[in-house]
Amino acid sequence: MPKLTIDGTAIEVEAGLTVLQACELAGAEIPRFCYHERLSIASNCRMCLVEMEKSPKPIASCAMPAADGMVIHTDTATVRKARKGVMEFLLINHPLDCPICDQGGECDLQDQAMAYGFDRSRFNENKRAVADKEFGPLIKTVMTRCIHCTRCIRFATEVAGVEELGAIGRGEHMEVVTYVDKMVTSELSGNIIDLCPVGALTSKPYAFAARPWELRETESIDVSDAVGCHIRIDARGREVMRVLPRLCEEINEEWISDKTRFAVDGLRRQRLDRPYLRKEGKLTPVGWPEALAAVGARLTGSAPQRIAAIAGDLADVEAMMALKDLMQALGSPHLDCRQDDAPFDPAARASWLFNTTIAGIEQADACLIIGSNPRWEAPIVNARLRKRFLRGGFKVAALGPKVDLTYGVEWLGASPGTLKDLADGQGFAEVLKAASHPMLILGAGAVARPDGAAVLGLAREIAERCGMVREGWNGFNLLHTAAARVGGLEIGFTPGAGGRDLQRILAAAGAGEMEVVYLLGADEIDMTRLGRAFVVYQGHHGDAGAHRADAILPGAAYTEKDATYVNMEGRPQQTRLAAYPPGEAREDWTIIRALSDAVGRRLPYDNLVQLRRRIHEAYPRLGRLRAIEPAAWQTFGAETAAVTGEPFRSPIENFYMTDPIGRASETMAACTERLLGRRGTGTHG
Amino acid sequence: MSVDRGFEQPASFAFTPEIRAKADAAIAKFPKGRQASAILALLDLAQRQSGGWLPRAAMEHVAEILGMAPIRVYEVATFYTMFNLRPVGRYHVQLCRTTPCWLRGSEDLATLCKRKLGIEPGGRSADGLFSLVEVECLGACVNAPVVQINDDFYEDLDPARLEAVLDGLAKGERPRAGSQVGRQGSAPQGAASTPSAPGE
């Protein structure tokens, strides 16, 4: 471990650190543009110059390995002069357009120019101007502002795994481009906006929308997939302006997917902002008392056996808990949160968790992906798989439709029959057996099918026979796509004794045996199968469920409530209210609480604290925020012979539109059209 | 750098079998897994096969052979000025304008080229025979001024001598490369001589 002296303080650092990292540890702040902890070192901006004794010139600290006996000075006249010189060169061709630049107020160059900038220009020659590039519907480019730090290029190449960005030309003619005017096609492309230290790459949908000092920042959790990325929601007044990632080493590091970042404009469109009742075949706006009374009358007027509830993909734990309590109070056992019809048993917790954990992927050395396209189903998990792959010694095989996962994959075809071979120890199973930390990822789509229980059973056999489950390591992982699913399973939002599951609820509704079906944000089921049942839709968007509904109770989106979601690892996390719900919409659990009054079975909680206490008493795990409790291994899944020959498919047909928010978003519609080359199919206007 | 606009790109490109063999020989010089190191050799072969310039299809072909992303090939091709990304004439005239050549009259050569070929630097004559660019030092300062035409250096030029060279090329001849005043290599002009020792 090298010992060095930084600004007169002796410090011992880990071997392999750079001088810049050592300086940070010693508490000295080093300005930088090109250096980024999660990217390779380029060392081309030269802003991080420091003075090293016995070196005739200042050194670029980001690229210099810390070595024993170094004496570093980070704040001497020479260092300041050197940095000022670098800054002057950087500013030679940088336009003075901060007043019309979206980066203004959160710009590294602006901030550092305050410290090291020169107050006038000595450069009288021509300034260069660069044509702007078309990076697609998400990223706006003003390439004259580019200072060639190459962070975006390194991110695309290393983290996102799409070699589409590059620097062409050289010297003054250098430009950052995509290969001949192609768009950036990564699901993580928005992160280059955050990485860009200047205003060259900014958010296109957010262009000229707000200034950073006008925004109210709220730390929250994303619900666009089951990863539960840590995000920061920036709102102005009642409007959510943008979403940015927050640092979280266990989950998303500092990246988020484009859907997380850009779907927020969907929060402004197609919103349900007042209750509706269907009168004479038409949805008519009504007040809360009338709506609650009408729904309450339906609920009390129906036999408990003829009432059912289905929770959708964005439902929070509090709302599901309240709805479950209400259904129990009414005496109905028919409830299901498995909107995709996956055969998960709430008791077999290990069967529906991402047991390895997302950070745990980095310990694995072999991985089998079954019926999943992690690049679309959970881009952050895919980035972690790629990160592990780049370190080497990581063999991946996949069953399912062939897609570019951004790392080397051995494709085993899409037939489930191959699973039996793997369970018998053939083919890739040899690799898994030889690995010290083997893992498998079972897609939600691979079990959401008629023979899903059998597939689950086969996957369990493979996990057991390939040594994936042992003390201290669980390599069995289920990759969920819905933010609500794990939370729903944790609180057992599944059929009670004698209750019907999703398929049988729908069948009963179609046969006229269900009088009331309560949809808690459930939009992804086949609405035509609900027959003549009275459908109550509680949710925030006028999507499929609301179109079918006979009564609409407007709820809050994830940015508008304090709510708990459990991510695919089983990690309970809480969103925070960043903006109030529009119009008369209310937080979801309060609607159910009000409804319980209307049916004369008041739920025993009057505020969120009491409701959460109720949840934590019944399910103590959910009270330990951000903590993971490993699931005990047990036998699950059905008789494996029942697996059919039906090839695996990914449950996601369009990455950008998987939930009502994405389907309402204009940005996501533009992505669908331009990046996937399809017409938008959502309910967007 | 909008280098590849305003002209037609061929739809496809593939190495001829002979050139492919040369390309494979170049790739074989590098260890397995490091075949991308052969990129300069392959781009050069591709440029020669397509008549002195690199169409996009050729870069994509090279990228495919070497297992690289097209953007990586594009980066290399735009970095080196000896790769031409737009069509050039059959004779690509590179006029040196760095100080030694300039002192020895390269401006007169430029004037002659512009008059004779009817094009500005960066242009290509209407018949497709000549293209002209000004370049920095070609490294033959001893025999300045120098002009490189395709692979040959023409040295010790003046407007009349360059005109003769260009005329010869236009007629389909191949004028003798090297010094146009007949000296061998960069040997002293006139009789052989040695510098006198100090004090002699």
Chai-1 contact restraints between the chains, C-beta under 6 A:
chainA,res_idxA,chainB,res_idxB,connection_type,confidence,min_distance_angstrom,max_distance_angstrom,comment,restraint_id
A,E163,B,A69,contact,1.0,0.0,6.0,A-B,restraint_1
A,E163,B,I71,contact,1.0,0.0,6.0,A-B,restraint_2
A,G166,B,I71,contact,1.0,0.0,6.0,A-B,restraint_3
A,G166,B,E75,contact,1.0,0.0,6.0,A-B,restraint_4
A,I168,B,M1,contact,1.0,0.0,6.0,A-B,restraint_5
A,I168,B,Y74,contact,1.0,0.0,6.0,A-B,restraint_6
A,I168,B,E75,contact,1.0,0.0,6.0,A-B,restraint_7
A,I168,B,T78,contact,1.0,0.0,6.0,A-B,restraint_8
A,G169,B,M1,contact,1.0,0.0,6.0,A-B,restraint_9
A,G169,B,T78,contact,1.0,0.0,6.0,A-B,restraint_10
A,R170,B,F79,contact,1.0,0.0,6.0,A-B,restraint_11
A,H173,B,M1,contact,1.0,0.0,6.0,A-B,restraint_12
A,E175,B,M1,contact,1.0,0.0,6.0,A-B,restraint_13
A,Y179,B,P70,contact,1.0,0.0,6.0,A-B,restraint_14
A,Y179,B,I71,contact,1.0,0.0,6.0,A-B,restraint_15
A,Y179,B,Y74,contact,1.0,0.0,6.0,A-B,restraint_16
